[in-house]
Amino acid sequence: MSITVELPTALQPYASARNVVELADPCETVADVLDALSAQCPGVVDRVLTEQGGVREHVTVFVGEESIRYLGGLAAAVADGDTIVIVPAVSGG
């Protein structure tokens, strides 16, 4: 099984400057993906999840093109070949 995680520029320093991390670990949910990602890049997950284990308010996680907010949150199912995209909120005025 292979899952691809795409990282924004702000998180790449915590992933050895990679913008994409390939995970071969078996993952059934987004939570599993983040656990597997944490084993390779703990600094990334520290900036995606709160201390309580939820997704930070200003971070959006997608499975393919759908936000996990509409797929069941961290319990959202993932399948072999899926791409998980982590996007930080951008604001300005």
C-alpha positions as a Markdown table, in Angstrom:
| # | Residue | x | y | z |
|---|---|---|---|---|
| 1 | Met | 0.0 | 0.0 | 0.0 |
| 2 | Ser | 1.3 | 3.4 | -0.8 |
| 3 | Ile | -0.1 | 6.8 | 0.3 |
| 4 | Thr | 1.3 | 10.1 | -0.8 |
| 5 | Val | 1.3 | 13.1 | 1.5 |
| 6 | Glu | 1.8 | 16.5 | -0.1 |
| 7 | Leu | 3.3 | 19.2 | 2.2 |
| 8 | Pro | 3.1 | 22.9 | 1.9 |
| 9 | Thr | 6.4 | 24.9 | 1.8 |
| 10 | Ala | 6.0 | 25.9 | 5.5 |
| 11 | Leu | 6.2 | 22.2 | 6.6 |
| 12 | Gln | 9.0 | 21.1 | 4.2 |
| 13 | Pro | 11.8 | 22.0 | 6.6 |
| 14 | Tyr | 10.4 | 19.4 | 9.0 |
| 15 | Ala | 10.4 | 16.7 | 6.3 |
| 16 | Ser | 14.0 | 17.0 | 5.1 |
| 17 | Ala | 13.0 | 19.7 | 2.6 |
| 18 | Arg | 10.6 | 17.2 | 0.8 |
| 19 | Asn | 7.3 | 18.4 | -0.6 |
| 20 | Val | 6.0 | 14.9 | -1.0 |
| 21 | Val | 6.4 | 12.0 | 1.5 |
| 22 | Glu | 5.5 | 8.4 | 0.3 |
| 23 | Leu | 4.2 | 6.1 | 3.0 |
| 24 | Ala | 4.3 | 2.4 | 2.6 |
| 25 | Asp | 2.7 | 1.6 | 6.0 |
| 26 | Pro | -0.8 | 0.2 | 6.0 |
| 27 | Cys | -3.2 | 3.0 | 6.7 |
| 28 | Glu | -7.0 | 2.8 | 6.8 |
| 29 | Thr | -7.7 | 6.3 | 8.1 |
| 30 | Val | -6.2 | 9.8 | 8.0 |
| 31 | Ala | -5.2 | 9.3 | 11.6 |
| 32 | Asp | -3.2 | 6.3 | 10.5 |
| 33 | Val | -1.6 | 8.3 | 7.8 |
| 34 | Leu | -0.6 | 11.0 | 10.3 |
| 35 | Asp | 0.8 | 8.4 | 12.7 |
| 36 | Ala | 2.9 | 6.9 | 9.9 |
| 37 | Leu | 4.0 | 10.4 | 8.8 |
| 38 | Ser | 4.9 | 11.2 | 12.4 |
| 39 | Ala | 7.3 | 8.2 | 12.4 |
| 40 | Gln | 9.2 | 9.8 | 9.5 |
| 41 | Cys | 8.6 | 13.5 | 10.1 |
| 42 | Pro | 7.5 | 14.2 | 13.7 |
| 43 | Gly | 7.9 | 17.9 | 13.3 |
| 44 | Val | 5.3 | 18.0 | 10.5 |
| 45 | Val | 2.6 | 16.3 | 12.6 |
| 46 | Asp | 3.4 | 18.5 | 15.6 |
| 47 | Arg | 2.4 | 21.5 | 13.4 |
| 48 | Val | -0.7 | 19.8 | 12.0 |
| 49 | Leu | -2.3 | 18.4 | 15.1 |
| 50 | Thr | -3.0 | 20.1 | 18.5 |
| 51 | Glu | -1.8 | 18.7 | 21.7 |
| 52 | Gln | -5.2 | 17.1 | 22.1 |
| 53 | Gly | -4.9 | 15.3 | 18.8 |
| 54 | Gly | -7.2 | 17.3 | 16.7 |
| 55 | Val | -6.4 | 19.1 | 13.4 |
| 56 | Arg | -5.3 | 22.7 | 14.1 |
| 57 | Glu | -7.8 | 25.4 | 13.4 |
| 58 | His | -5.8 | 26.9 | 10.6 |
| 59 | Val | -4.9 | 23.7 | 8.8 |
| 60 | Thr | -7.0 | 21.8 | 6.3 |
| 61 | Val | -6.3 | 18.2 | 5.3 |
| 62 | Phe | -7.6 | 16.8 | 2.1 |
| 63 | Val | -8.0 | 13.2 | 0.9 |
| 64 | Gly | -7.8 | 13.8 | -2.8 |
| 65 | Glu | -9.9 | 16.9 | -3.4 |
| 66 | Glu | -12.2 | 16.5 | -0.5 |
| 67 | Ser | -11.6 | 18.1 | 3.0 |
| 68 | Ile | -11.6 | 15.6 | 5.8 |
| 69 | Arg | -14.1 | 17.9 | 7.6 |
| 70 | Tyr | -16.7 | 16.4 | 5.2 |
| 71 | Leu | -15.4 | 12.9 | 5.3 |
| 72 | Gly | -15.4 | 12.2 | 9.0 |
| 73 | Gly | -12.3 | 14.1 | 10.2 |
| 74 | Leu | -9.3 | 12.0 | 11.3 |
| 75 | Ala | -11.5 | 8.9 | 10.9 |
| 76 | Ala | -11.8 | 9.5 | 7.1 |
| 77 | Ala | -11.0 | 6.4 | 5.2 |
| 78 | Val | -8.0 | 6.3 | 2.9 |
| 79 | Ala | -7.2 | 3.8 | 0.2 |
| 80 | Asp | -4.1 | 2.5 | -1.6 |
| 81 | Gly | -2.9 | 5.2 | -4.0 |
| 82 | Asp | -4.7 | 8.1 | -2.2 |
| 83 | Thr | -3.0 | 11.5 | -1.9 |
| 84 | Ile | -3.3 | 13.4 | 1.3 |
| 85 | Val | -2.8 | 17.2 | 1.0 |
| 86 | Ile | -2.0 | 19.4 | 4.0 |
| 87 | Val | -2.9 | 23.0 | 3.4 |
| 88 | Pro | -2.3 | 25.9 | 5.9 |
| 89 | Ala | -4.8 | 28.7 | 6.0 |
| 90 | Val | -3.7 | 31.9 | 4.3 |
| 91 | Ser | -5.2 | 35.2 | 5.3 |
| 92 | Gly | -4.5 | 38.8 | 4.7 |
| 93 | Gly | -6.2 | 42.0 | 4.3 |
